Amino acid sequence: MIGGSAYGGQKAICCTSDLAKLGACTEGSVIYRPSQVNPGWPQLFVASFDGSDSIATLPSRTIPITKTGMYNMYFIHCDPSLAGVEIEGKTIWKNPTGYLPGRMAPLKNFFEFMSFAFVLLGIYWFYQYMKFWREVLPLQNCITLVITLGMFEMALWYFEYAEFNETGVRAKGITFWAVTFGTVKRTVARVIILIVSMGYGVVRPTLGGLTSKVVMLGGTFFLATEILELVENLGTVNDLSGKARLFLVYPVAILDAAFILWIFISLAKTLDKLWARRSMAKLDIYRKFTIALAVTVLVSVGWIGYEIYFKSTDVFNERWQYAWIIPAFWHVLSFSLLCVIAHLWAPSQNSMRFTNDASENFDREDSLSLIRPGPIASKNGWSLSSSPDTKATKNIRDTSFDGDEENKSEFHIASGLWELQVCHVLRDPKEQVICIQHST
């Protein structure tokens, strides 16, 4: 333990006259007490200035570490005349497995695992893509881009950590490209989710005037995230987060919140349109997509709360061995959402039905009234319509009684399985419309 206080007062690192009178230390020296958990620590090394020398040299030392833990190195002086002294030099820290700090070492294996996971997802996706390449949609091309970027990102992070572990120096080139690929992937993924939520290619052929706004939001998010990640990772070895990172987190958090808000507002509108059109197949996909997004957002909010709790209750980094889980979780969560999206929109022989043009015809086939469009009025108030398709027809005779008079209406319907439905017209309860729909 470093530092002490007299009579429970303010803690001091250097021995004061009051502490010296108590016999606890020598005035002007550094206060420290041997650790009862790790014998032999803390270790103290002294560099002294001889005479009028302005430079003092601390001999190089190799310090063996026998117990796993968090170790800190402090440069302390208790002589007021040394105020403003500058220290130059280099310290080399090495773990049994390499130069990676203890908090970062597990991430090397984690990125190796994630690279393998992306390869498996890529094999599944590209197999479907090649099998149904004639039916591929623009949206599926975008998903292909996200999966490819994810594969490169995870591979680059693994090689960056492996290089760091071997040499003790973070390769800035590899780090830059790992950060850039990751930022592009996150930006493209958010933009894709947004335009899918807007119903692009499903209920609307273009984004219209919203295109510029989507591009502006995506570009701003990319710039803010790229700066944050470069400041946090490029050439950085320190385990502790600086004030610069805290300052740069706020713009990214605000832009993320804007994406989430816009996505769910757009999803609500798209679901309403699909329900109004009775596009049940697409409505089912969008409902599953909405549930996946909602679960992801709820889990994210919960994890942010846990992250705040973790960091606020671990001021001295005593739980450093578990700190790697926090960044790793975000990669797992985004990968899980990507797997759900890849499953919902995987290329198939029916992919083209979900485009805007093809889906309109597809939906119309599900709910089209297959009787001739021209209404046929009868004396008893029945109105009928018929389908233009009269290849194979059957006669259906409608007989109704109005007093003593018998009225008969005859129309033709294409052969097959049919569903007869009587619909009441609001303006006159006595009027009815016969709706005949295909039930298979």
SVG drawing of the C-alpha trace seen along z (x, -y; Angstrom):
<svg xmlns="http://www.w3.org/2000/svg" viewBox="-96 -24 125 52">
<polyline fill="none" stroke="black" stroke-width="0.4" points="0.0,0.0 1.3,-3.5 0.6,-6.6 -0.6,-7.2 -2.2,-9.8 -1.7,-11.2 -4.6,-10.8 -6.9,-9.7 -6.5,-13.0 -5.7,-13.7 -3.7,-10.9 -0.2,-11.8 2.3,-10.0 5.4,-11.7 6.2,-11.6 5.3,-14.8 6.7,-16.2 3.6,-15.0 4.1,-11.5 7.8,-11.6 7.1,-12.7 4.9,-9.5 7.9,-7.5 5.9,-6.0 8.4,-7.2 11.4,-9.3 10.5,-12.9 10.8,-13.5 10.6,-9.8 7.8,-7.9 5.3,-6.2 4.6,-2.6 3.7,0.6 4.5,4.1 1.6,6.1 0.3,8.9 -1.2,10.6 1.8,10.5 5.0,10.6 8.0,8.5 5.7,5.8 5.7,2.9 9.3,2.7 11.1,-0.7 13.9,-1.8 15.8,-5.1 17.5,-7.4 19.7,-10.1 21.2,-13.3 24.9,-13.6 26.1,-17.1 25.1,-19.5 24.2,-16.9 21.0,-17.6 20.6,-14.0 20.0,-10.9 20.0,-7.5 18.0,-4.5 19.8,-1.2 17.9,1.2 16.3,4.0 14.4,7.2 11.7,7.8 10.2,11.3 6.5,11.6 5.4,14.7 1.8,13.8 -1.0,12.8 -2.4,9.4 -2.6,5.7 0.8,4.1 1.4,0.3 4.6,-1.7 4.7,-5.2 7.4,-7.8 7.3,-9.9 9.6,-12.6 9.2,-14.2 11.8,-16.9 10.1,-20.3 13.2,-21.4 12.5,-18.7 9.2,-20.2 8.9,-20.1 11.4,-17.3 11.0,-15.3 11.4,-11.6 12.4,-9.8 12.8,-6.1 11.0,-2.9 9.4,-0.2 8.7,3.3 6.0,5.5 5.6,9.1 3.2,11.8 4.0,15.5 2.0,15.7 3.5,12.6 3.5,8.8 -0.3,8.3 -1.5,6.7 -3.6,8.9 -6.8,7.1 -6.2,7.5 -4.8,11.0 -8.1,12.9 -9.3,10.8 -6.7,12.4 -8.4,15.8 -11.8,14.1 -11.1,12.6 -9.8,15.9 -13.1,17.5 -15.1,14.7 -13.2,15.0 -14.1,18.7 -17.8,17.8 -17.8,15.3 -16.3,17.9 -19.2,20.3 -21.8,17.6 -20.0,16.7 -20.1,20.3 -23.8,20.6 -24.6,17.2 -22.4,17.6 -23.8,21.1 -27.3,19.7 -26.1,16.8 -24.5,18.9 -27.4,21.4 -30.1,18.7 -27.9,16.0 -30.7,15.3 -33.1,14.4 -30.7,12.2 -32.1,8.8 -30.1,5.6 -30.8,5.9 -29.1,9.3 -26.1,7.8 -25.8,5.3 -25.9,8.2 -23.2,9.9 -21.1,6.7 -21.7,6.6 -20.6,10.3 -17.5,9.7 -16.6,6.6 -17.1,8.5 -14.8,11.3 -12.0,8.8 -12.6,6.9 -12.3,10.0 -9.2,11.3 -7.5,7.9 -8.1,7.6 -6.7,11.1 -3.6,10.3 -3.2,7.0 -3.4,8.6 -1.1,11.4 1.5,8.9 1.2,6.9 1.7,10.0 4.9,11.0 6.6,7.6 5.1,5.5 4.3,2.7 0.9,2.1 1.2,2.0 -0.5,-1.2 -1.2,-0.1 -3.1,3.1 -4.9,1.2 -6.0,-1.5 -7.5,0.9 -9.1,3.0 -10.8,-0.1 -11.8,-1.3 -13.3,2.0 -15.2,2.3 -16.5,-1.3 -17.6,-0.8 -19.3,2.5 -21.2,0.8 -22.2,-2.1 -23.4,0.0 -25.3,2.4 -27.2,-0.5 -28.1,-2.1 -29.3,1.3 -31.5,1.8 -32.9,-1.7 -33.8,-1.4 -35.2,2.1 -37.3,0.7 -38.5,-2.0 -39.7,0.8 -37.3,0.0 -37.8,2.6 -40.8,4.1 -43.5,1.4 -41.7,-1.5 -39.4,-1.3 -37.2,-4.3 -36.5,-6.3 -37.4,-9.5 -36.4,-12.6 -35.2,-10.6 -32.1,-9.4 -30.0,-12.5 -31.0,-12.4 -30.1,-8.7 -26.7,-9.3 -26.0,-12.3 -26.8,-10.4 -24.7,-7.4 -21.7,-9.7 -21.8,-11.5 -21.9,-8.3 -19.0,-6.9 -16.9,-10.0 -17.6,-10.1 -17.1,-6.4 -13.9,-6.4 -12.3,-9.2 -13.4,-7.5 -12.0,-4.1 -8.7,-5.5 -8.2,-7.5 -8.9,-4.5 -6.8,-1.9 -4.2,-3.5 -0.8,-3.0 -2.5,-2.8 -1.2,-0.4 -2.6,-2.0 -5.3,0.1 -7.1,-3.0 -9.6,-5.1 -8.7,-8.8 -10.9,-11.9 -10.6,-12.2 -12.5,-8.9 -15.2,-10.0 -15.6,-13.3 -15.9,-11.4 -18.3,-8.8 -21.2,-11.3 -21.6,-12.1 -21.6,-8.3 -24.2,-7.6 -26.5,-10.4 -26.2,-9.2 -26.9,-5.6 -30.0,-6.8 -31.1,-8.7 -30.7,-5.5 -32.7,-3.5 -35.5,-6.0 -35.8,-6.4 -35.7,-2.7 -38.6,-1.9 -40.7,-4.8 -40.2,-3.5 -40.9,0.1 -44.2,-0.9 -45.3,-2.6 -44.1,0.3 -46.0,2.8 -49.1,0.8 -48.8,0.7 -48.2,4.4 -51.2,5.1 -53.4,2.8 -52.3,4.7 -52.7,8.0 -49.1,9.0 -49.0,11.8 -45.7,13.4 -43.8,10.1 -45.6,9.1 -44.5,12.2 -40.8,11.5 -41.1,7.9 -42.6,9.0 -39.8,11.4 -37.3,8.6 -39.0,6.2 -38.8,8.7 -35.1,9.3 -34.4,5.5 -36.4,4.9 -34.6,7.7 -31.2,6.4 -32.0,2.8 -33.3,4.1 -30.2,6.2 -28.0,3.3 -29.6,1.0 -29.2,3.6 -25.5,4.2 -24.8,0.4 -26.2,0.3 -24.0,3.2 -20.9,1.6 -21.5,-1.6 -21.9,0.3 -18.8,2.4 -16.5,-0.6 -17.9,-2.7 -17.4,0.0 -13.9,1.0 -12.0,-2.2 -8.7,-0.4 -9.1,2.2 -9.3,5.1 -11.6,7.0 -9.2,6.5 -9.4,10.2 -13.0,9.8 -12.8,6.4 -12.3,8.0 -15.9,9.3 -17.4,5.8 -16.0,5.1 -16.4,8.7 -20.1,8.7 -20.8,6.0 -19.2,8.0 -21.3,11.1 -24.5,9.1 -24.0,7.5 -23.0,10.9 -26.2,12.5 -28.4,9.8 -26.5,10.3 -27.2,14.0 -31.0,13.3 -31.1,11.0 -29.1,13.4 -31.7,16.1 -34.7,14.0 -33.4,12.6 -31.3,15.6 -31.4,15.9 -34.0,18.5 -36.1,19.4 -38.9,17.1 -36.7,14.0 -38.1,12.0 -41.6,12.2 -40.5,9.8 -39.4,7.0 -41.7,4.0 -42.9,5.0 -43.0,8.7 -44.6,8.5 -47.4,6.4 -48.4,9.2 -47.7,11.9 -50.0,10.2 -52.7,9.6 -52.8,13.3 -53.4,14.1 -56.4,11.8 -57.7,11.3 -61.4,11.9 -61.5,14.4 -64.8,13.5 -65.6,11.2 -65.0,7.5 -68.2,6.3 -71.0,6.3 -74.2,8.2 -77.3,6.9 -80.3,9.1 -83.8,8.3 -83.3,9.4 -80.3,7.0 -77.4,9.3 -74.4,7.9 -71.9,10.2 -68.5,9.9 -66.4,12.3 -62.8,13.1 -61.2,12.5 -59.9,16.0 -62.4,18.4 -60.3,21.2 -62.1,24.0 -65.4,22.9 -68.2,24.2 -71.7,22.8 -72.9,21.7 -76.6,20.9 -77.8,18.5 -81.5,18.9 -83.3,16.5 -86.9,15.9 -88.6,12.5 -92.2,13.2 -93.6,15.5 -91.1,14.5 -88.1,16.7 -84.9,14.8 -82.0,16.6 -78.4,15.3 -75.8,17.3 -72.0,16.6 -68.9,18.5 -65.9,19.3 -62.6,20.9 -62.3,24.5 -60.4,25.2 -60.9,24.8 -62.9,21.7 -64.1,19.9 -67.5,18.2 -67.9,15.1 -71.0,12.8 -70.0,9.2 -72.6,6.7 -72.5,3.2 -72.8,0.5 -75.0,-1.9 -77.9,0.6 -78.1,3.6 -80.2,5.5 -77.5,5.2 -74.9,7.9 -71.8,8.7 -70.6,12.2 -66.8,12.4 -65.2,15.5 -61.5,16.1 -59.0,18.9 -58.3,20.6 -55.0,22.3"/>
</svg>
